[in-house]
């Protein structure tokens, strides 16, 4: 079951990352006057290529849901970043970028990290912490998502805020997607509560997308992607034992092996997301148009 969940998560990641690459090709043609405003998405929605890329990304979500039904969040979330390898392949094959030691180390770290996480994975559970604990955790995740919109000031540092907002937005989507799958799959689950979490996931996905597109208008993709992926991988993994009672203590070395493999995978993700070959895919759009 866990192995099939990993396959679904990797498939979702491939679709997500291909979508990111195609979106980045179009977003830079839109005026930065629309950054962090709904009007930015309105303009992008009239761009057929951007819309097609976004739909491609949305097609990855059903695969993510299936992955969460089969494997614990601790396993699924790092796998969702493995699709960055696709961007490396595109950079090498389509743009002639030459992978260096950084890229080889990053890919190796991702492969070793994901394989190790699969080996040391805790049991999937549909048990949750109390309502108060979940509410506190989600508030802490939600504050960074809304921060750039509360400030409403697009200055030099707001690029960083937008990146963090995007990362936490995608983290919220992962957590609420897990809560949705647990509600609809558990015998005592509530369909109404599950649908509420589904709506929450859709809303956070929209805000995360807006923050990400705004950040890509102001900053190089090689600066946006590493921080964004680091946040969206790390936050759900940290909260998994607290919200979903995924028992790391039952895994090898009382959870130490699992933590080590998560850190290895995360290091690979950050290294690869910031590499020149991956950045070239995200930033070379107009030379091919």
C-alpha positions as CSV (number, residue, x, y, z in Angstrom):
1,X,0.0,0.0,0.0
2,X,2.8,2.4,1.0
3,X,4.7,1.7,-2.2
4,X,1.6,2.4,-4.4
5,X,1.0,5.6,-2.4
6,X,4.6,6.7,-3.2
7,X,4.0,6.0,-6.9
8,X,0.9,8.2,-6.8
9,X,2.7,10.9,-4.9
10,X,5.6,10.9,-7.4
11,X,3.1,11.0,-10.3
12,X,1.3,14.0,-8.7
13,X,4.7,15.7,-8.2
14,X,5.5,15.3,-11.9
15,X,2.3,17.0,-12.9
16,X,2.8,19.8,-10.3
17,X,6.3,20.6,-11.4
18,X,5.5,20.5,-15.1
19,X,2.7,22.9,-14.4
20,X,5.1,25.2,-12.5
21,X,7.5,25.3,-15.4
22,X,4.8,26.2,-17.9
23,X,3.2,28.8,-15.6
24,X,6.5,30.5,-15.1
25,X,6.9,30.9,-18.8
26,X,3.8,33.2,-19.0
27,X,3.6,35.0,-15.7
28,X,6.5,37.4,-16.4
29,X,4.6,39.0,-19.2
30,X,2.0,40.3,-16.7
31,X,2.6,43.7,-15.1
32,X,3.8,43.7,-11.5
33,X,1.1,46.3,-10.7
34,X,-1.2,43.2,-10.3
35,X,1.1,41.4,-7.8
36,X,-0.7,39.9,-4.8
37,X,-4.1,41.0,-6.3
38,X,-6.9,38.8,-7.6
39,X,-6.5,40.8,-10.9
40,X,-3.2,39.0,-11.5
41,X,-5.1,35.6,-11.6
42,X,-7.8,37.3,-13.7
43,X,-5.3,38.3,-16.4
44,X,-3.5,35.0,-16.3
45,X,-6.8,33.1,-16.7
46,X,-7.2,34.8,-20.0
47,X,-3.9,33.3,-21.1
48,X,-4.7,30.0,-22.7
49,X,-1.2,28.5,-22.2
50,X,-1.1,29.5,-18.5
51,X,-4.6,28.2,-18.0
52,X,-3.6,24.9,-19.6
53,X,-0.6,24.6,-17.4
54,X,-2.7,25.3,-14.3
55,X,-5.2,22.6,-15.3
56,X,-2.3,20.2,-15.7
57,X,-1.3,21.0,-12.1
58,X,-4.8,20.5,-10.8
59,X,-4.9,17.0,-12.4
60,X,-2.1,16.1,-9.9
61,X,-4.4,16.6,-6.9
62,X,-6.5,13.4,-7.4
63,X,-3.2,11.5,-7.4
64,X,-2.2,13.2,-4.2
65,X,-5.5,12.3,-2.6
66,X,-5.0,8.6,-3.6
67,X,-1.5,8.8,-2.2
68,X,-2.8,10.1,1.2
69,X,-5.3,7.2,1.3
70,X,-2.5,4.7,0.9
71,X,0.4,6.2,2.8
72,X,1.1,8.5,5.8
73,X,1.6,12.3,5.3
74,X,5.2,11.9,6.5
75,X,5.9,9.8,3.4
76,X,3.7,11.6,0.8
77,X,4.9,15.1,1.4
78,X,8.6,14.6,0.6
79,X,7.6,12.5,-2.5
80,X,5.6,15.5,-3.7
81,X,8.9,17.4,-4.2
82,X,10.6,14.6,-6.2
83,X,9.1,15.9,-9.5
84,X,11.8,18.6,-9.4
85,X,14.0,15.9,-11.1
86,X,11.7,16.4,-14.2
87,X,12.7,20.1,-14.3
88,X,16.3,19.0,-14.3
89,X,15.7,16.6,-17.2
90,X,14.0,19.4,-19.1
91,X,16.9,21.7,-18.4
92,X,19.4,19.2,-19.7
93,X,17.5,17.9,-22.7
94,X,15.7,21.0,-23.9
95,X,18.0,23.8,-22.9
96,X,21.4,22.2,-23.1
97,X,22.3,22.8,-19.4
98,X,25.0,20.6,-18.1
99,X,24.3,19.0,-14.7
100,X,27.1,19.4,-12.3
101,X,28.1,18.0,-8.9
102,X,25.3,19.9,-7.2
103,X,22.6,18.4,-9.4
104,X,24.0,14.8,-9.1
105,X,24.2,15.2,-5.3
106,X,20.7,16.6,-5.2
107,X,19.1,13.8,-7.2
108,X,21.0,11.2,-5.2
109,X,19.8,12.8,-1.9
110,X,16.2,12.8,-3.1
111,X,16.3,9.2,-4.2
112,X,18.0,8.1,-1.0
113,X,15.8,10.2,1.2
114,X,12.5,9.1,-0.4
115,X,13.6,5.4,-0.4
116,X,14.6,5.7,3.3
117,X,11.4,7.4,4.2
118,X,9.4,4.6,2.5
119,X,11.5,2.0,4.5
120,X,11.2,3.8,7.9
121,X,7.6,5.0,7.4
122,X,5.2,5.0,10.3
123,X,1.8,3.3,10.0
124,X,-0.9,5.4,8.2
125,X,-3.6,6.4,10.6
126,X,-6.9,8.2,10.5
127,X,-6.7,9.3,14.1
128,X,-6.5,13.0,14.8
129,X,-5.6,15.3,17.7
130,X,-8.3,17.2,19.5
131,X,-10.2,20.0,17.7
132,X,-8.4,22.7,19.7
133,X,-4.9,21.3,18.7
134,X,-5.9,21.2,15.1
135,X,-7.3,24.7,15.2
136,X,-4.1,26.1,16.8
137,X,-1.9,24.4,14.3
138,X,-4.0,25.6,11.3
139,X,-4.0,29.2,12.7
140,X,-0.2,29.1,12.9
141,X,0.0,27.8,9.3
142,X,-2.6,30.3,8.1
143,X,-1.0,33.5,9.4
144,X,2.0,33.4,7.0
145,X,-0.4,32.7,4.1
146,X,-2.4,35.9,4.8
147,X,0.5,38.1,5.8
148,X,1.3,39.7,2.4
149,X,-2.3,40.4,1.8
150,X,-2.7,42.0,5.2
151,X,0.3,44.2,4.7
152,X,-0.8,45.1,1.1
153,X,2.6,46.7,0.5
154,X,4.6,45.6,-2.4
155,X,8.1,46.6,-1.5
156,X,11.5,44.9,-1.9
157,X,11.0,42.6,1.1
158,X,7.5,41.5,0.1
159,X,9.0,39.2,-2.5
160,X,10.3,37.1,0.4
161,X,6.9,37.3,2.2
162,X,5.1,36.1,-1.0
163,X,7.4,33.1,-1.3
164,X,6.8,32.1,2.4
165,X,3.1,32.7,1.9
166,X,3.1,30.3,-1.1
167,X,5.0,27.6,0.8
168,X,2.6,27.8,3.7
169,X,-0.4,27.9,1.4
170,X,0.7,24.6,-0.3
171,X,1.4,23.2,3.2
172,X,-2.2,24.0,4.2
173,X,-3.5,22.3,1.1
174,X,-1.5,19.1,2.0
175,X,-2.8,19.1,5.6
176,X,-6.4,19.8,4.7
177,X,-6.2,17.2,1.9
178,X,-5.1,14.7,4.5
179,X,-8.0,15.7,6.8
180,X,-10.4,15.4,3.8
181,X,-9.2,11.8,3.0
182,X,-9.4,10.8,6.6
183,X,-13.0,12.0,7.0
184,X,-14.2,10.3,3.8
185,X,-12.3,7.0,4.5
186,X,-12.9,6.6,8.2
187,X,-15.9,4.6,9.4
188,X,-16.9,7.3,11.8
189,X,-15.9,10.2,9.4
190,X,-18.2,13.0,8.4
191,X,-18.8,13.7,4.7
192,X,-19.8,17.3,5.6
193,X,-16.6,17.9,7.6
194,X,-14.6,16.3,4.7
195,X,-16.2,18.6,2.2
196,X,-15.4,21.6,4.4
197,X,-11.7,20.6,4.4
198,X,-11.9,20.1,0.7
199,X,-13.1,23.7,0.2
200,X,-10.4,24.8,2.6
201,X,-7.8,23.0,0.4
202,X,-9.1,24.7,-2.7
203,X,-9.0,28.2,-1.1
204,X,-5.5,27.7,0.2
205,X,-4.4,26.4,-3.2
206,X,-5.7,29.6,-4.9
207,X,-4.0,31.9,-2.4
208,X,-0.7,29.9,-2.7
209,X,-0.9,30.1,-6.4
210,X,-1.4,33.9,-6.3
211,X,1.5,34.3,-3.9
212,X,3.7,32.1,-6.0
213,X,2.9,33.9,-9.3
214,X,3.5,37.3,-7.6
215,X,6.9,36.1,-6.3
216,X,7.9,34.9,-9.7
217,X,7.2,38.4,-11.1
218,X,9.8,39.9,-8.8
219,X,12.3,37.2,-8.1
220,X,14.3,34.6,-10.0
221,X,12.7,31.1,-9.9
222,X,16.0,29.8,-8.5
223,X,15.3,32.0,-5.4
224,X,11.6,31.3,-5.3
225,X,11.5,27.6,-5.6
226,X,14.0,26.4,-2.9
227,X,12.3,28.3,-0.1
228,X,8.8,27.5,-1.3
229,X,9.5,23.8,-1.6
230,X,11.3,23.7,1.8
231,X,8.3,25.2,3.6
232,X,5.7,23.1,1.9
233,X,7.6,19.9,2.6
234,X,8.8,20.7,6.1
235,X,5.6,22.1,7.7
236,X,3.2,19.2,7.1
237,X,5.9,16.7,8.1
238,X,6.6,18.4,11.4
239,X,2.8,18.7,12.1
240,X,2.0,15.0,11.1
241,X,2.8,13.5,14.5
242,X,1.0,16.3,16.3
243,X,-2.2,16.5,14.2
244,X,-2.5,13.0,12.7
245,X,-0.7,11.0,15.5
246,X,1.7,9.4,13.1
247,X,3.9,7.6,15.6
248,X,7.5,8.1,14.7
249,X,8.6,6.4,17.9
250,X,7.5,3.1,16.4
251,X,9.9,3.5,13.4
252,X,13.5,2.4,13.3
253,X,15.8,4.0,15.9
254,X,12.7,5.5,17.6
255,X,12.2,7.9,14.7
256,X,15.8,9.0,14.3
257,X,16.2,7.1,11.0
258,X,13.0,8.6,9.6
259,X,14.0,12.2,10.6
260,X,17.4,11.6,9.0
261,X,15.9,10.5,5.7
262,X,13.5,13.4,5.7
263,X,16.4,15.8,6.2
264,X,18.3,14.1,3.4
265,X,15.4,14.4,1.0
266,X,14.8,18.0,2.0
267,X,18.4,18.9,1.4
268,X,18.2,17.4,-2.1
269,X,15.0,19.3,-2.8
270,X,16.5,22.6,-1.8
271,X,19.7,22.0,-3.7
272,X,17.9,21.0,-6.9
273,X,15.3,23.7,-6.7
274,X,18.1,26.3,-6.6
275,X,20.2,24.8,-9.4
276,X,21.0,26.6,-12.6
277,X,19.6,23.8,-14.7
278,X,16.2,23.8,-13.0
279,X,16.1,27.6,-12.9
280,X,16.8,27.7,-16.6
281,X,13.6,25.8,-17.3
282,X,11.6,28.2,-15.2
283,X,13.1,31.4,-16.6
284,X,13.8,30.8,-20.3
285,X,10.2,31.0,-21.5
286,X,10.3,33.8,-23.9
287,X,13.4,32.7,-25.8
288,X,11.3,29.7,-26.9
289,X,8.1,31.5,-27.6
